[in-house]
Amino acid sequence: MRRKELMAQAYVDVQKVKSARKALLNPETITSLSEIFKVLGDPTRLKIVLAVAHAELCVQDLASLLSISESAISHQMRVLKTLRLVKQRRDGKMAYYSLDDEHIEDLIRVATRHISEL
């Protein structure tokens, strides 16, 4: 080992590292969690999630609200549905979207509280 690496190892708290390693989630969970944050990191998708947290909306409602095309909304809804952030209810030919469950709303609420405290 090089001298620098030996010096760095001298400062490692092995017990804390072992404890922190046990606190890490499994790789599959880390990947899934990362995907959710990545999807919610897109401003358009975040706006959609916030809107459907407030009320059940169709693609046309969302397109009007966000001033983007219905096609763009439909594409974003596919992404959000794939990660089970939103769910769809059909009424005839119309599809209405809402949050899949309250966990997503909780996640946004906690994040919003965090940024308000900065």
Residue frames relative to the residue before (quaternion, step in Angstrom):
aa qw qx qy qz dx dy dz
M 1.0000 0.0000 0.0000 0.0000 0.00 0.00 0.00
R 0.4926 -0.6435 0.4941 0.3149 3.48 -1.14 0.56
R 0.6807 -0.5168 0.3470 0.3862 3.51 -1.23 0.53
K 0.6351 0.5441 -0.3238 0.4425 3.60 0.97 -0.89
E 0.6656 0.5013 -0.2969 0.4663 3.59 0.94 -0.91
L 0.6408 0.5162 -0.3196 0.4698 3.58 1.01 -0.78
M 0.6434 0.5155 -0.3207 0.4663 3.57 1.00 -0.81
A 0.6530 0.5162 -0.3129 0.4574 3.61 0.96 -0.87
Q 0.6519 0.5205 -0.3164 0.4516 3.57 0.98 -0.82
A 0.5854 0.5921 -0.3690 0.4129 3.58 1.10 -0.58
Y 0.7223 0.4326 -0.2389 0.4838 3.59 1.14 -0.56
V 0.4941 0.6647 -0.4288 0.3608 3.60 1.23 -0.10
D 0.2489 -0.7291 0.6198 0.1496 3.56 -0.92 0.98
V 0.3236 -0.8049 0.4673 0.1703 3.54 -0.01 1.34
Q 0.6566 0.5140 -0.3226 0.4479 3.61 0.93 -0.81
K 0.6587 0.4932 -0.3150 0.4729 3.59 0.96 -0.80
V 0.6317 0.5233 -0.3324 0.4654 3.57 1.01 -0.76
K 0.6476 0.5088 -0.3179 0.4698 3.61 0.93 -0.86
S 0.6611 0.5056 -0.3050 0.4628 3.58 0.93 -0.89
A 0.6602 0.4980 -0.3024 0.4741 3.59 0.94 -0.88
R 0.6205 0.5458 -0.3457 0.4446 3.60 1.00 -0.77
K 0.6505 0.5122 -0.3154 0.4637 3.60 1.01 -0.78
A 0.6625 0.5165 -0.3010 0.4513 3.59 1.13 -0.64
L 0.5411 0.6213 -0.4107 0.3906 3.60 1.19 -0.34
L 0.4558 -0.6663 0.5213 0.2766 3.54 -1.14 0.70
N 0.6118 -0.5377 0.4079 0.4124 3.57 -1.22 0.31
P 0.6734 -0.5406 0.3184 0.3910 3.62 -1.11 0.59
E 0.6394 0.5284 -0.3365 0.4457 3.62 0.99 -0.75
T 0.6590 0.4985 -0.3017 0.4756 3.57 0.99 -0.85
I 0.6183 0.5390 -0.3322 0.4657 3.58 1.02 -0.81
T 0.6621 0.5065 -0.3031 0.4618 3.59 0.92 -0.91
S 0.6737 0.4913 -0.2975 0.4650 3.60 0.89 -0.93
L 0.6533 0.5101 -0.3076 0.4673 3.56 0.95 -0.85
S 0.6316 0.5318 -0.3151 0.4679 3.55 1.02 -0.83
E 0.6454 0.5211 -0.3192 0.4582 3.61 0.98 -0.82
I 0.6415 0.5193 -0.3302 0.4580 3.60 0.96 -0.81
F 0.6798 0.4727 -0.2972 0.4755 3.58 0.89 -0.89
K 0.6175 0.5391 -0.3447 0.4574 3.58 1.06 -0.70
V 0.6664 0.4943 -0.2962 0.4731 3.59 0.93 -0.91
L 0.7029 0.4436 -0.2704 0.4859 3.59 0.91 -0.85
G 0.5674 0.6054 -0.3720 0.4161 3.58 1.27 -0.24
D 0.5895 0.5425 -0.3696 0.4708 3.57 1.27 -0.20
P 0.4798 -0.7107 0.4254 0.2894 3.64 -0.61 1.07
T 0.6473 0.5140 -0.3361 0.4516 3.62 0.94 -0.77
R 0.6796 0.4740 -0.2997 0.4729 3.59 0.85 -0.90
L 0.6295 0.5244 -0.3436 0.4591 3.59 1.00 -0.73
K 0.6366 0.5159 -0.3268 0.4710 3.60 0.98 -0.79
I 0.6312 0.5243 -0.3331 0.4644 3.58 0.99 -0.80
V 0.6631 0.5004 -0.3070 0.4644 3.58 0.87 -0.94
L 0.6514 0.5066 -0.3203 0.4653 3.60 0.93 -0.82
A 0.6574 0.5169 -0.3097 0.4525 3.58 0.98 -0.85
V 0.7305 0.4125 -0.2557 0.4804 3.61 0.81 -0.93
A 0.5354 0.5728 -0.4202 0.4568 3.59 1.25 -0.10
H 0.6738 0.4941 -0.2734 0.4766 3.54 1.19 -0.64
A 0.7994 -0.0903 0.1138 0.5829 3.58 0.94 -0.90
E 0.5294 -0.5884 0.5030 0.3472 3.54 -1.24 0.53
L 0.0068 0.8256 -0.5604 0.0657 3.59 -0.66 1.13
C 0.3751 -0.6925 0.5650 0.2460 3.55 -1.23 0.53
V 0.7207 -0.4292 0.3158 0.4433 3.57 -1.32 0.17
Q 0.6551 0.5198 -0.3162 0.4480 3.58 0.93 -0.87
D 0.6237 0.5302 -0.3333 0.4678 3.59 1.01 -0.82
L 0.6926 0.4850 -0.2765 0.4567 3.56 0.85 -1.00
A 0.6278 0.5322 -0.3331 0.4600 3.58 1.01 -0.80
S 0.6613 0.4941 -0.2990 0.4788 3.57 0.97 -0.85
L 0.6568 0.5294 -0.3025 0.4437 3.57 0.91 -0.93
L 0.7956 0.3254 -0.1499 0.4886 3.57 0.83 -1.00
S 0.3594 -0.7626 0.4644 0.2712 3.59 1.31 -0.07
I 0.5430 0.5425 -0.4531 0.4534 3.53 0.85 1.07
S 0.6679 -0.5407 0.3340 0.3874 3.57 -1.21 0.41
E 0.6073 -0.5479 0.4362 0.3752 3.53 -1.26 0.49
S 0.6088 0.5599 -0.3398 0.4476 3.56 1.09 -0.73
A 0.6580 0.4982 -0.3031 0.4764 3.58 0.96 -0.88
I 0.6338 0.5135 -0.3271 0.4771 3.60 1.00 -0.79
S 0.6509 0.5237 -0.3214 0.4458 3.60 0.86 -0.92
H 0.6371 0.5205 -0.3265 0.4654 3.57 0.99 -0.83
Q 0.6792 0.4834 -0.2950 0.4669 3.59 0.88 -0.90
M 0.6279 0.5396 -0.3422 0.4444 3.59 1.04 -0.71
R 0.6088 0.5452 -0.3527 0.4557 3.60 1.06 -0.71
V 0.6470 0.5113 -0.3124 0.4715 3.57 0.99 -0.87
L 0.6904 0.4856 -0.2774 0.4590 3.58 0.86 -0.96
K 0.6481 0.5064 -0.3179 0.4717 3.60 1.04 -0.73
T 0.6146 0.5675 -0.3494 0.4220 3.58 0.99 -0.81
L 0.7407 0.3740 -0.2142 0.5154 3.59 1.00 -0.79
R 0.4342 -0.7330 0.4219 0.3101 3.56 1.36 0.20
L 0.3320 0.7226 -0.5274 0.2991 3.54 0.97 0.93
V 0.7660 0.1399 -0.0985 0.6196 3.56 1.21 -0.57
K 0.2094 -0.7423 0.6170 0.1565 3.52 -1.29 0.40
Q 0.3537 -0.7398 0.5489 0.1622 3.50 -1.28 0.54
R 0.0765 -0.7543 0.6502 0.0484 3.54 -1.16 0.78
R 0.2583 -0.7737 0.5619 0.1373 3.56 -0.83 1.00
D 0.0131 -0.7390 0.6736 0.0012 3.50 -1.18 0.80
G 0.7798 -0.1356 0.0345 0.6102 3.56 0.06 1.33
K 0.8004 -0.2166 0.1899 0.5257 3.57 -0.73 -1.07
M 0.6117 0.5679 -0.3425 0.4313 3.57 1.25 -0.29
A 0.1810 -0.7458 0.6322 0.1062 3.53 -1.16 0.76
Y 0.1296 -0.7870 0.6018 0.0400 3.55 -0.86 1.02
Y 0.2220 -0.7981 0.5547 0.0783 3.53 -0.99 0.91
S 0.0316 0.7549 -0.6544 0.0305 3.50 -1.22 0.73
L 0.6613 -0.4706 0.3667 0.4546 3.56 -1.26 0.12
D 0.5379 -0.6354 0.4487 0.3250 3.54 -1.08 0.72
D 0.7767 -0.1671 0.1005 0.5989 3.59 1.04 -0.74
E 0.6961 -0.5077 0.3264 0.3888 3.56 -1.31 0.23
H 0.5087 0.6621 -0.4264 0.3478 3.61 1.17 -0.31
I 0.6347 0.5281 -0.3332 0.4552 3.56 1.01 -0.76
E 0.6423 0.5116 -0.3109 0.4786 3.56 0.99 -0.84
D 0.6298 0.5308 -0.3246 0.4650 3.60 1.02 -0.80
L 0.6407 0.5361 -0.3119 0.4526 3.56 0.96 -0.93
I 0.6829 0.4717 -0.2821 0.4812 3.59 0.90 -0.93
R 0.6312 0.5383 -0.3316 0.4492 3.58 0.99 -0.81
V 0.6677 0.4938 -0.2983 0.4705 3.59 0.92 -0.90
A 0.6582 0.5033 -0.3044 0.4699 3.59 0.94 -0.87
T 0.6433 0.5166 -0.3157 0.4686 3.57 1.01 -0.83
R 0.6360 0.5112 -0.3238 0.4790 3.58 0.99 -0.81
H 0.6324 0.5438 -0.3303 0.4420 3.58 0.98 -0.85
I 0.7172 0.4379 -0.2770 0.4660 3.62 0.77 -0.94
S 0.6189 0.5383 -0.3578 0.4463 3.62 1.11 -0.51
E 0.6716 0.4898 -0.2880 0.4755 3.59 1.22 -0.41
L 0.4980 0.6651 -0.4302 0.3529 3.61 1.25 -0.09
